[in-house]
Amino acid sequence: MTKRFFISYSLITLFLLNSVVLFAQRENAFAQQWKIEDASHALQVIERTDTLELIVPDGLTMWYQQRLAGNYEVSYHICMVMQGGKYDRLSDLNCFWAANDPKYPDDLFARSQWRDGIFKNYNTLDLFYVGYGGNDNSTTRFRRYRGEYYGVADDKVKPLLKEYTDASHLLVPNQWYQIRIRVEKGITTYSVNGEELFRYVLTGDEGDGHFGLRLLQNHVLFTDFKVTTL
């Protein structure tokens, strides 16, 4: 059975006030698991058995509500839909992890309504970021954000750690990708379809924090999301 949800501005307001109400009424656990920050206020979520179809008119961050700590793995399958739809755009299959707000270290969502899916507002956070097929599918980049430098300079807020520009590390339409993010024994890694693309040596507990799926003006299928303690 397919269920279609159109999240308007008024529903987003309700969602932020009570994260259970919106989707619990429709007998699914989406709102209990995910926190939406949507610049368009017009995100469409279509539930297809065990797969979410997301039609994203503008910037979207879909945060996993549970904060992750210690040794863990985040994995999921995701596909960029390219079938001629209005938002079928081959770009920006992105994600955040180990995200924290240095102003509110115990509550990432304290400024959720202010961030509102607007990309520059995420410069206030500490996190890791991969922009897979960013810049209209011309780059795949790995960055470490440091919110303490917000308002100083972008090169301090989010230095570029590594980049690919070759075709084998860019997006292919309608292809499924398995993403794996690991935080284990003082190292974090990001892998796609079994290939490790990025690696970073951690200091202390900087691998702890929230995971977020980050999209921009595109259309995806998202399934098999798992968090595993290692």
C-alpha positions as CSV (number, residue, x, y, z in Angstrom):
1,M,0.0,0.0,0.0
2,T,1.3,3.4,-0.9
3,K,0.8,6.4,1.4
4,R,1.5,10.0,0.2
5,F,2.1,12.8,2.6
6,F,2.4,16.4,1.5
7,I,4.1,18.4,4.3
8,S,3.0,22.0,4.1
9,Y,4.1,24.9,6.3
10,S,1.3,24.5,8.8
11,L,2.0,20.8,9.1
12,I,5.7,21.4,9.6
13,T,4.7,23.8,12.5
14,L,2.7,21.0,14.0
15,F,5.5,18.6,13.5
16,L,7.9,20.8,15.4
17,L,5.5,21.3,18.3
18,N,4.7,17.6,18.7
19,S,6.9,15.3,16.7
20,V,4.6,12.3,17.2
21,V,1.3,13.8,16.0
22,L,1.8,14.2,12.2
23,F,2.7,10.7,11.2
24,A,1.4,8.7,14.2
25,Q,-2.1,9.5,12.9
26,R,-1.1,7.7,9.7
27,E,0.1,4.6,11.4
28,N,3.8,4.9,10.7
29,A,6.8,5.8,12.9
30,F,8.4,8.4,10.6
31,A,8.0,11.3,13.0
32,Q,9.3,9.3,16.0
33,Q,12.4,8.4,14.1
34,W,13.2,11.6,12.1
35,K,13.2,15.3,12.6
36,I,12.6,17.4,9.5
37,E,14.2,20.7,8.6
38,D,12.8,21.7,5.3
39,A,13.4,25.1,3.6
40,S,10.6,24.6,1.1
41,H,7.9,23.7,3.6
42,A,6.6,21.5,0.8
43,L,8.4,18.2,1.1
44,Q,6.5,15.2,-0.2
45,V,7.0,11.9,1.6
46,I,5.6,8.8,-0.1
47,E,5.7,5.6,1.9
48,R,6.0,2.4,-0.2
49,T,6.1,-0.6,2.1
50,D,9.7,-0.4,3.5
51,T,10.9,2.5,1.2
52,L,10.5,6.2,1.6
53,E,10.2,8.3,-1.6
54,L,11.3,11.9,-0.9
55,I,10.5,14.7,-3.4
56,V,12.5,17.7,-2.2
57,P,11.8,21.2,-3.6
58,D,14.6,22.9,-1.7
59,G,17.1,22.3,1.1
60,L,16.2,19.4,3.4
61,T,17.9,17.9,6.4
62,M,16.2,14.8,7.8
63,W,17.8,14.1,11.2
64,Y,17.8,10.7,12.9
65,Q,16.4,11.7,16.3
66,Q,18.6,9.4,18.4
67,R,22.0,10.7,19.3
68,L,24.7,8.1,18.5
69,A,27.8,7.6,20.7
70,G,30.7,5.2,21.0
71,N,31.4,2.7,18.2
72,Y,28.6,2.5,15.7
73,E,27.7,2.0,12.0
74,V,25.0,3.9,10.0
75,S,23.9,2.2,6.8
76,Y,21.2,2.7,4.2
77,H,20.3,2.3,0.5
78,I,19.4,5.3,-1.6
79,C,18.7,6.0,-5.2
80,M,18.5,9.2,-7.2
81,V,15.2,9.1,-9.2
82,M,15.6,10.5,-12.7
83,Q,12.4,10.0,-14.7
84,G,11.6,13.6,-15.9
85,G,9.9,14.8,-12.8
86,K,10.0,18.5,-11.7
87,Y,12.6,17.8,-9.0
88,D,14.4,14.9,-10.7
89,R,17.9,16.4,-10.4
90,L,21.1,14.4,-10.4
91,S,22.9,16.2,-7.6
92,D,23.5,16.3,-3.8
93,L,23.2,12.9,-2.3
94,N,24.6,14.3,0.9
95,C,24.7,13.5,4.6
96,F,25.9,14.8,8.0
97,W,27.0,12.7,11.0
98,A,28.5,13.2,14.5
99,A,26.5,16.5,14.5
100,N,26.3,18.7,17.6
101,D,25.5,22.3,18.3
102,P,28.3,23.9,20.3
103,K,25.8,26.4,21.7
104,Y,23.4,23.7,22.8
105,P,25.6,20.6,23.3
106,D,22.8,18.6,24.9
107,D,20.1,19.4,22.3
108,L,20.9,19.5,18.6
109,F,17.2,20.5,17.9
110,A,17.2,23.7,20.1
111,R,17.8,25.7,16.9
112,S,16.0,23.4,14.5
113,Q,13.4,25.9,13.5
114,W,16.0,28.6,12.9
115,R,18.1,26.3,10.7
116,D,15.0,25.4,8.7
117,G,16.8,23.4,6.0
118,I,18.9,26.5,4.9
119,F,22.4,25.2,4.2
120,K,24.4,28.2,5.5
121,N,22.8,27.8,8.9
122,Y,24.5,24.4,9.3
123,N,27.8,26.3,9.5
124,T,26.9,26.8,13.2
125,L,27.3,23.0,13.9
126,D,30.2,20.6,14.6
127,L,29.8,17.6,12.2
128,F,31.2,15.6,9.4
129,Y,29.7,16.1,5.9
130,V,29.9,14.3,2.6
131,G,28.5,16.0,-0.5
132,Y,28.2,13.1,-2.9
133,G,27.7,14.4,-6.5
134,G,27.5,18.0,-5.3
135,N,27.8,21.1,-7.4
136,D,25.5,19.7,-10.1
137,N,27.2,16.3,-9.9
138,S,30.7,17.6,-10.5
139,T,32.3,16.9,-7.1
140,T,32.2,14.5,-4.2
141,R,33.6,16.2,-1.1
142,F,34.4,15.4,2.5
143,R,34.4,18.2,5.1
144,R,34.7,18.6,8.9
145,Y,32.5,21.4,10.2
146,R,33.6,23.4,13.3
147,G,30.8,25.7,14.4
148,E,33.1,27.8,16.7
149,Y,34.3,29.6,13.5
150,Y,30.9,30.5,12.3
151,G,31.0,34.1,11.1
152,V,34.7,34.1,10.7
153,A,35.5,32.3,7.4
154,D,34.2,29.3,5.5
155,D,37.6,27.8,5.2
156,K,37.8,27.6,9.0
157,V,34.2,26.5,9.4
158,K,34.3,23.6,6.9
159,P,37.7,22.9,5.6
160,L,37.8,20.5,2.6
161,L,39.5,17.2,3.6
162,K,39.3,15.3,0.4
163,E,37.6,15.5,-3.0
164,Y,36.8,13.4,-6.1
165,T,35.9,14.7,-9.5
166,D,36.2,11.5,-11.6
167,A,33.1,10.0,-13.1
168,S,33.4,6.8,-11.0
169,H,32.8,8.8,-7.9
170,L,29.9,10.9,-9.1
171,L,26.2,10.0,-9.3
172,V,24.5,7.8,-11.9
173,P,20.7,8.1,-12.5
174,N,18.4,5.5,-11.0
175,Q,21.2,3.5,-9.5
176,W,21.1,2.2,-5.9
177,Y,23.9,3.1,-3.6
178,Q,24.7,1.5,-0.3
179,I,26.1,4.0,2.1
180,R,28.0,2.9,5.2
181,I,29.3,5.3,7.9
182,R,31.4,3.9,10.7
183,V,32.7,5.3,13.9
184,E,35.0,2.7,15.4
185,K,38.2,2.7,17.6
186,G,39.0,6.4,17.0
187,I,38.3,6.4,13.3
188,T,35.4,7.4,11.1
189,T,34.9,6.2,7.6
190,Y,32.4,6.7,4.7
191,S,31.9,4.0,2.1
192,V,29.8,3.6,-1.0
193,N,28.9,0.2,-2.4
194,G,31.8,-1.4,-0.5
195,E,34.4,1.2,-1.4
196,E,35.9,3.4,1.3
197,L,36.0,7.0,0.1
198,F,36.9,8.9,3.2
199,R,38.6,8.3,6.5
200,Y,39.3,10.6,9.5
201,V,41.2,10.0,12.8
202,L,39.0,11.2,15.7
203,T,40.0,12.9,18.8
204,G,38.1,12.0,22.0
205,D,34.4,11.7,21.5
206,E,34.1,13.8,18.3
207,G,32.4,10.8,16.6
208,D,29.4,11.2,18.9
209,G,26.3,13.0,17.6
210,H,23.4,12.9,15.2
211,F,23.1,11.5,11.7
212,G,21.3,13.6,9.1
213,L,20.3,12.9,5.5
214,R,20.9,16.1,3.5
215,L,19.2,16.7,0.2
216,L,18.7,19.7,-2.2
217,Q,16.2,20.0,-5.0
218,N,16.1,16.3,-5.8
219,H,14.0,13.1,-5.7
220,V,15.2,10.0,-3.9
221,L,14.2,6.5,-2.7
222,F,15.5,5.7,0.8
223,T,15.4,2.3,2.4
224,D,17.2,-0.2,4.7
225,F,18.2,2.4,7.2
226,K,20.1,0.8,10.1
227,V,22.1,1.8,13.1
228,T,24.4,-0.9,14.5
229,T,26.4,-0.8,17.7
230,L,29.9,-2.1,17.0
